[in-house]
Amino acid sequence: MTRMLASVTGIEEAEIALSGGVDIVDLKDPKAGALGAVSTETMRRTISFIAGRTPVSAVCGDLPMEPETIRIKAEEIAATGVDYVKIGFFPSANISACAQALEPLAARTKLIAVLFADLAPDFELLPIFARHRFHGVMVDTAQKGKGRLLDHLPPERIPGFVDRTKSLGLMVGLSGSLEAPDIPRLLPFAPDFLGFRGALCGHSGRTSSISAEAVSQIRELIPAESGTGGQSSIDYRLLAARGYSPDTDPTLGTDRIFVRDFVLPVQIGAYSFEHGHTQKVRFDVAADVLQITDHPEDMRHVFSYDIIMDGIRTIVARGHIQLSEALAEQVAAHVLENQRVVRVTVRVEKLELGPGGVGVEIERKRQSALSPALPAEKTGALFSGRARNAPKCSDGPSSSLAAARPMRRR
């Protein structure tokens, strides 16, 4: 389960964060840089106020990459009793030496290494942090106001970072000027936590105070476990942000979410001349999504088209794909992972094999919107040409563009 980390400046904001149900309170001075540190006295007072109700982390500040400087500051912050100490690792030839200097502290305190998406982070450092007994690694942004995490670390790169970090036994976090629409895009990657500051300040900017309303809006987008005891207390309505909603009322009907004319360079094709380079491929995807309310107000109530585009980018980034059919199937399977999607149509069109487009269109649908284990029903057709608006038949092939004569395989 992904947890919510909220960066606060002291007791007053910590109280708002606790009331809003955050999972980790993170002490930071946003006026002093990306990882601006609050005073150790503020740390001690805030830790005393929280009194173990939730874990507390604290940043060390924007420090130079000097092993002894970083070690002394990290030791000072660890002595306050925080649960996690976050250390920024800026590009430097001394990163390995800095990590090594912190190993004795890492043996008794949970250290989190922070890399920066806007400073060309080197993910080959992950094994170094694991070797020196760090507890986790997170990606943030160093230059606030110059783009969000996803502007610098595209969605197709995130699964590799998350999976590799976890494979090394490290906790993994994502942060960096995240906003509400980013949450449903990042939750499918299953990070251990998402970190927020600016989004908790409403429209006032990250150096202003956080607000209870903004904290609540972000909290409600991240599924949370509450309560105690053996019974599960997950609020499944909140899982709509991830696409799972057993309380969906089928009488509300469906919305159609679509992505049209989405063109990417793709390594695709079965012929030898198609290997070793990319060719333009156009994607058209339409998903029929169960409604959960007649009055959608925020990201809790919708299925984001960004999820479709992120999925396509991630699939394409994996490498060469032999067949258009295989690519379409992977896209359809990705969209149907969202349990609110009851039907998806995927059209994959290769644009550089001649005067017209060639490709495939498939339709896949869920037999039961609430039973993801059931196999999807299948229809599909090969096509050639530019007829892009032909009528569809719901009970037969998903396109009337089926080729009149056999086509060569892709």
C-alpha positions as CSV (number, residue, x, y, z in Angstrom):
1,M,0.0,0.0,0.0
2,T,1.4,3.4,-1.0
3,R,1.6,5.8,1.9
4,M,1.3,9.6,1.9
5,L,4.2,11.8,3.1
6,A,3.4,15.4,4.0
7,S,6.2,17.9,4.5
8,V,5.6,20.4,7.3
9,T,7.5,23.2,9.0
10,G,6.7,22.4,12.7
11,I,4.0,21.7,15.2
12,E,1.2,23.8,13.8
13,E,1.4,22.2,10.3
14,A,2.1,18.8,11.9
15,E,-1.3,19.0,13.7
16,I,-3.0,19.7,10.4
17,A,-1.3,16.8,8.8
18,L,-2.2,14.4,11.6
19,S,-5.8,15.5,11.5
20,G,-5.8,14.9,7.8
21,G,-4.6,11.3,8.3
22,V,-1.2,11.5,6.6
23,D,1.1,8.4,7.0
24,I,4.4,10.1,7.4
25,V,5.1,13.6,8.7
26,D,8.2,15.1,7.1
27,L,10.0,18.1,8.6
28,K,11.3,20.6,6.1
29,D,11.8,24.3,5.6
30,P,10.6,25.0,2.1
31,K,12.0,28.5,2.2
32,A,15.5,27.1,2.5
33,G,15.7,25.1,-0.7
34,A,14.5,21.7,-2.0
35,L,15.7,20.0,1.2
36,G,15.8,22.9,3.5
37,A,16.2,21.8,7.1
38,V,14.3,23.1,10.1
39,S,16.2,23.5,13.4
40,T,16.9,20.5,15.6
41,E,14.9,22.2,18.3
42,T,11.9,22.4,16.0
43,M,12.4,18.7,15.2
44,R,12.5,17.7,18.9
45,R,9.4,19.8,19.8
46,T,7.4,18.4,16.8
47,I,8.5,14.8,17.6
48,S,7.3,15.3,21.2
49,F,4.0,16.7,19.9
50,I,3.4,13.8,17.5
51,A,4.3,11.3,20.3
52,G,4.5,8.3,18.1
53,R,1.2,8.7,16.4
54,T,2.9,8.5,13.0
55,P,6.5,8.1,11.7
56,V,8.5,11.3,11.4
57,S,11.2,12.1,8.8
58,A,13.5,15.1,8.5
59,V,15.7,16.4,5.8
60,C,19.4,17.4,6.3
61,G,19.4,20.4,4.1
62,D,21.0,21.2,0.7
63,L,24.5,20.1,1.7
64,P,27.7,19.9,-0.3
65,M,28.8,16.5,-1.2
66,E,31.5,16.3,1.4
67,P,31.5,13.0,3.4
68,E,32.3,14.5,6.8
69,T,29.9,17.4,6.5
70,I,27.1,15.1,5.6
71,R,27.9,12.6,8.3
72,I,28.0,15.2,11.0
73,K,24.6,16.8,10.0
74,A,22.9,13.4,9.6
75,E,24.2,12.3,13.0
76,E,22.8,15.6,14.5
77,I,19.4,15.0,13.0
78,A,19.3,11.3,13.9
79,A,19.9,12.3,17.6
80,T,16.6,14.2,17.6
81,G,14.8,10.8,17.5
82,V,13.2,11.1,14.0
83,D,12.3,7.8,12.3
84,Y,13.9,8.6,9.0
85,V,16.8,10.9,8.0
86,K,16.6,12.1,4.4
87,I,19.9,13.0,2.7
88,G,20.1,14.7,-0.6
89,F,22.7,13.3,-3.1
90,F,23.5,15.9,-5.7
91,P,25.6,15.1,-8.8
92,S,29.2,14.6,-7.6
93,A,32.1,12.3,-7.8
94,N,31.9,12.0,-4.0
95,I,28.5,10.3,-3.8
96,S,30.0,6.8,-3.1
97,A,32.3,8.2,-0.4
98,C,29.4,10.1,1.2
99,A,27.3,7.0,1.3
100,Q,30.1,5.0,2.8
101,A,30.7,7.6,5.5
102,L,27.0,7.2,6.6
103,E,27.1,3.4,6.9
104,P,27.8,3.4,10.7
105,L,24.7,5.6,11.2
106,A,22.7,3.5,8.8
107,A,23.2,0.6,11.1
108,R,21.0,2.2,13.7
109,T,18.9,4.9,11.9
110,K,16.7,4.6,8.8
111,L,18.5,6.7,6.1
112,I,16.7,7.7,2.9
113,A,18.8,8.8,0.0
114,V,17.2,11.5,-2.2
115,L,18.1,11.8,-5.9
116,F,16.8,14.6,-8.1
117,A,14.9,14.0,-11.3
118,D,15.8,17.3,-12.8
119,L,19.6,16.7,-12.2
120,A,20.1,13.6,-14.4
121,P,19.9,11.1,-11.5
122,D,22.2,8.1,-11.8
123,F,20.2,5.0,-10.9
124,E,23.4,2.9,-11.0
125,L,23.9,4.4,-7.5
126,L,21.1,2.2,-6.1
127,P,23.3,-0.8,-5.4
128,I,25.7,1.5,-3.6
129,F,23.0,2.8,-1.2
130,A,21.9,-0.8,-0.6
131,R,25.5,-1.9,0.1
132,H,26.0,0.9,2.7
133,R,22.8,-0.2,4.5
134,F,20.5,2.7,3.5
135,H,16.8,2.0,4.3
136,G,15.4,3.6,1.1
137,V,15.8,5.9,-1.9
138,M,13.4,8.5,-3.2
139,V,13.3,10.8,-6.3
140,D,12.5,14.5,-5.8
141,T,13.1,17.7,-7.8
142,A,15.8,20.2,-6.9
143,Q,14.5,23.2,-8.7
144,K,11.0,23.8,-7.5
145,G,8.8,25.8,-9.9
146,K,10.7,24.4,-12.9
147,G,8.5,21.3,-13.5
148,R,7.0,18.4,-11.7
149,L,8.5,15.0,-11.3
150,L,6.9,13.6,-14.4
151,D,8.3,16.5,-16.5
152,H,11.8,15.3,-15.7
153,L,11.3,11.5,-15.1
154,P,8.8,10.3,-17.7
155,P,6.4,7.5,-16.7
156,E,8.1,4.9,-18.8
157,R,11.3,5.3,-16.6
158,I,9.5,5.0,-13.3
159,P,8.7,1.2,-13.3
160,G,12.4,0.4,-13.8
161,F,13.4,2.7,-10.9
162,V,10.8,1.4,-8.6
163,D,11.3,-2.3,-9.4
164,R,15.1,-2.1,-9.1
165,T,15.0,-0.2,-5.9
166,K,12.6,-2.7,-4.3
167,S,14.7,-5.7,-5.7
168,L,17.6,-4.3,-3.6
169,G,15.4,-4.4,-0.5
170,L,15.1,-0.6,-0.3
171,M,12.0,1.5,0.4
172,V,11.1,3.7,-2.6
173,G,9.4,7.1,-2.7
174,L,8.4,9.6,-5.3
175,S,8.1,13.3,-4.9
176,G,8.7,16.6,-6.7
177,S,5.9,19.2,-7.0
178,L,3.3,16.5,-7.3
179,E,-0.3,17.5,-7.9
180,A,-3.6,15.7,-7.5
181,P,-3.7,14.5,-11.2
182,D,-0.3,12.9,-10.7
183,I,-1.6,10.5,-8.1
184,P,-3.6,8.1,-10.2
185,R,-0.7,8.1,-12.7
186,L,1.8,7.1,-10.0
187,L,-0.2,4.7,-7.8
188,P,0.0,1.9,-10.4
189,F,3.8,1.9,-10.0
190,A,3.3,1.0,-6.3
191,P,5.9,3.2,-4.7
192,D,6.1,2.9,-0.9
193,F,5.2,6.5,-0.5
194,L,4.3,9.7,-2.4
195,G,5.6,13.0,-1.0
196,F,3.8,16.3,-1.1
197,R,4.4,19.9,-0.1
198,G,3.1,22.5,-2.6
199,A,-0.1,20.6,-3.3
200,L,-0.9,20.8,0.4
201,C,-0.7,24.6,0.3
202,G,-3.6,25.1,-2.1
203,H,-2.9,27.7,-4.7
204,S,-0.7,29.8,-2.3
205,G,2.7,28.2,-3.2
206,R,4.9,25.7,-1.3
207,T,6.3,28.3,1.1
208,S,2.9,29.2,2.4
209,S,1.2,27.2,5.2
210,I,-0.5,23.9,4.4
211,S,-4.3,23.8,4.6
212,A,-6.6,21.2,6.1
213,E,-8.7,21.2,2.9
214,A,-5.8,20.6,0.6
215,V,-4.4,17.9,2.8
216,S,-7.8,16.2,2.8
217,Q,-8.1,16.4,-1.0
218,I,-4.7,14.7,-1.5
219,R,-5.4,12.1,1.3
220,E,-8.6,11.0,-0.3
221,L,-6.8,10.2,-3.5
222,I,-4.4,7.7,-1.9
223,P,-6.1,4.5,-0.5
224,A,-5.4,4.2,3.2
225,E,-5.8,1.6,5.9
226,S,-7.5,3.0,9.0
227,G,-8.5,1.5,12.3
228,T,-7.2,-1.6,14.0
229,G,-7.8,-5.2,14.5
230,G,-8.0,-8.2,12.2
231,Q,-10.7,-6.8,10.0
232,S,-9.7,-5.0,6.8
233,S,-10.6,-1.3,7.1
234,I,-9.6,-0.2,3.6
235,D,-11.9,2.4,2.2
236,Y,-12.5,0.8,-1.2
237,R,-14.2,3.8,-2.6
238,L,-10.9,5.6,-2.4
239,L,-9.4,2.8,-4.6
240,A,-11.3,4.4,-7.5
241,A,-8.1,6.4,-7.9
242,R,-6.5,3.1,-8.8
243,G,-9.5,1.8,-10.6
244,Y,-11.0,-0.6,-8.1
245,S,-14.5,0.2,-6.8
246,P,-16.7,-2.7,-5.7
247,D,-19.4,-0.3,-4.7
248,T,-19.8,1.0,-8.2
249,D,-23.5,1.4,-9.1
250,P,-24.0,-0.1,-12.6
251,T,-27.2,1.8,-13.0
252,L,-25.1,5.0,-13.4
253,G,-23.8,3.8,-16.7
254,T,-20.4,4.4,-18.3
255,D,-18.3,7.2,-19.6
256,R,-16.1,6.8,-22.6
257,I,-12.5,8.0,-22.1
258,F,-10.5,8.2,-25.2
259,V,-7.0,9.0,-26.6
260,R,-6.9,9.8,-30.3
261,D,-4.1,10.3,-32.8
262,F,-1.4,9.5,-30.2
263,V,1.8,9.0,-32.3
264,L,5.0,7.6,-30.9
265,P,8.2,6.2,-32.4
266,V,8.1,2.4,-31.8
267,Q,10.5,-0.4,-32.4
268,I,8.0,-2.8,-34.1
269,G,7.9,-5.3,-37.0
270,A,8.7,-8.9,-37.9
271,Y,10.7,-8.1,-41.0
272,S,14.5,-7.7,-40.7
273,F,14.4,-4.3,-42.2
274,E,12.1,-3.2,-39.3
275,H,14.6,-4.1,-36.7
276,G,17.2,-1.7,-35.3
277,H,15.2,1.5,-35.7
278,T,11.8,3.0,-34.9
279,Q,8.8,3.9,-37.0
280,K,5.8,6.1,-36.3
281,V,2.8,4.3,-34.8
282,R,-0.6,5.9,-34.2
283,F,-2.7,4.8,-31.2
284,D,-6.4,5.3,-30.8
285,V,-7.8,4.0,-27.5
286,A,-11.4,4.2,-26.2
287,A,-12.3,2.9,-22.7
288,D,-15.8,2.5,-21.4
289,V,-15.6,3.3,-17.7
290,L,-18.2,2.7,-15.0
291,Q,-19.3,5.9,-13.3
292,I,-19.2,6.2,-9.5
293,T,-21.1,9.4,-9.2
294,D,-23.4,11.6,-11.3
295,H,-21.5,14.6,-10.0
296,P,-17.7,14.2,-10.7
297,E,-15.7,16.9,-8.8
298,D,-12.1,15.8,-8.6
299,M,-9.6,13.0,-9.5
300,R,-11.3,10.5,-7.2
301,H,-14.3,10.3,-9.6
302,V,-12.6,9.9,-12.9
303,F,-10.4,7.6,-14.9
304,S,-7.5,9.7,-16.2
305,Y,-6.6,9.5,-19.9
306,D,-3.0,10.1,-18.7
307,I,-3.1,6.5,-17.5
308,I,-3.7,5.3,-21.0
309,M,-0.9,7.4,-22.5
310,D,1.5,6.5,-19.6
311,G,0.8,2.8,-20.2
312,I,1.5,3.1,-24.0
313,R,4.7,4.9,-23.4
314,T,5.8,2.3,-20.8
315,I,5.0,-0.7,-23.1
316,V,6.8,0.9,-26.0
317,A,9.9,1.6,-23.9
318,R,10.4,-2.1,-23.1
319,G,11.9,-2.7,-26.5
320,H,11.2,-4.3,-29.9
321,I,7.7,-5.7,-30.5
322,Q,7.2,-8.2,-33.3
323,L,3.5,-7.7,-34.1
324,S,1.0,-5.0,-34.1
325,E,-1.5,-7.5,-32.6
326,A,0.8,-8.1,-29.6
327,L,1.2,-4.3,-29.0
328,A,-2.6,-3.8,-29.2
329,E,-3.1,-6.7,-26.7
330,Q,-0.6,-5.3,-24.2
331,V,-2.3,-1.9,-24.4
332,A,-5.7,-3.4,-23.9
333,A,-4.5,-5.5,-21.0
334,H,-3.0,-2.4,-19.3
335,V,-6.2,-0.4,-19.6
336,L,-8.3,-3.3,-18.3
337,E,-6.2,-3.5,-15.2
338,N,-8.4,-0.6,-14.1
339,Q,-11.4,-2.4,-12.6
340,R,-13.8,0.3,-13.6
341,V,-13.0,-0.3,-17.3
342,V,-15.6,-2.6,-18.8
343,R,-14.6,-2.4,-22.5
344,V,-11.6,-1.1,-24.4
345,T,-11.0,-0.6,-28.1
346,V,-7.4,-0.3,-29.2
347,R,-6.3,0.7,-32.7
348,V,-2.6,0.4,-33.6
349,E,-1.7,1.9,-37.0
350,K,1.8,1.8,-38.6
351,L,2.3,5.0,-40.6
352,E,5.5,4.4,-42.6
353,L,5.0,1.2,-44.6
354,G,3.5,2.8,-47.7
355,P,1.0,5.5,-48.9
356,G,-1.6,4.3,-46.4
357,G,-1.8,3.2,-42.8
358,V,-1.9,-0.5,-41.9
359,G,-2.5,-2.1,-38.5
360,V,-5.0,-3.8,-36.3
361,E,-8.0,-2.8,-34.1
362,I,-9.1,-5.0,-31.3
363,E,-11.9,-4.8,-28.7
364,R,-11.7,-6.4,-25.3
365,K,-14.3,-6.3,-22.6
366,R,-14.8,-7.6,-19.1
367,Q,-17.6,-10.1,-18.6
368,S,-18.1,-8.7,-15.1
369,A,-16.9,-5.3,-14.1
370,L,-16.2,-6.5,-10.6
371,S,-14.6,-9.9,-11.5
372,P,-11.2,-9.1,-13.1
373,A,-10.2,-12.7,-13.1
374,L,-12.7,-13.6,-15.8
375,P,-11.3,-13.7,-19.3
376,A,-12.1,-10.7,-21.5
377,E,-14.2,-11.3,-24.6
378,K,-12.3,-10.7,-27.8
379,T,-13.0,-9.3,-31.2
380,G,-10.6,-7.7,-33.6
381,A,-9.8,-6.9,-37.2
382,L,-6.8,-6.2,-39.4
383,F,-7.1,-3.1,-41.6
384,S,-5.5,-1.2,-44.4
385,G,-6.1,2.3,-45.6
386,R,-7.2,5.6,-44.0
387,A,-10.9,5.0,-43.2
388,R,-10.9,6.1,-39.6
389,N,-14.6,6.7,-38.8
390,A,-16.3,3.6,-40.0
391,P,-19.2,2.3,-37.9
392,K,-18.6,-0.4,-35.3
393,C,-20.8,-3.5,-34.6
394,S,-21.1,-4.3,-30.9
395,D,-21.8,-8.0,-31.4
396,G,-19.3,-8.8,-34.1
397,P,-15.8,-7.6,-35.1
398,S,-14.8,-4.4,-33.5
399,S,-14.3,-2.7,-36.9
400,S,-15.8,-2.8,-40.3
401,L,-12.4,-2.2,-41.7
402,A,-11.5,-5.9,-41.9
403,A,-9.3,-6.4,-44.9
404,A,-11.0,-7.7,-48.1
405,R,-8.0,-9.9,-48.8
406,P,-5.3,-11.4,-46.6
407,M,-2.6,-9.1,-45.4
408,R,1.0,-10.0,-44.8
409,R,1.9,-10.4,-41.2
410,R,3.7,-7.5,-39.5
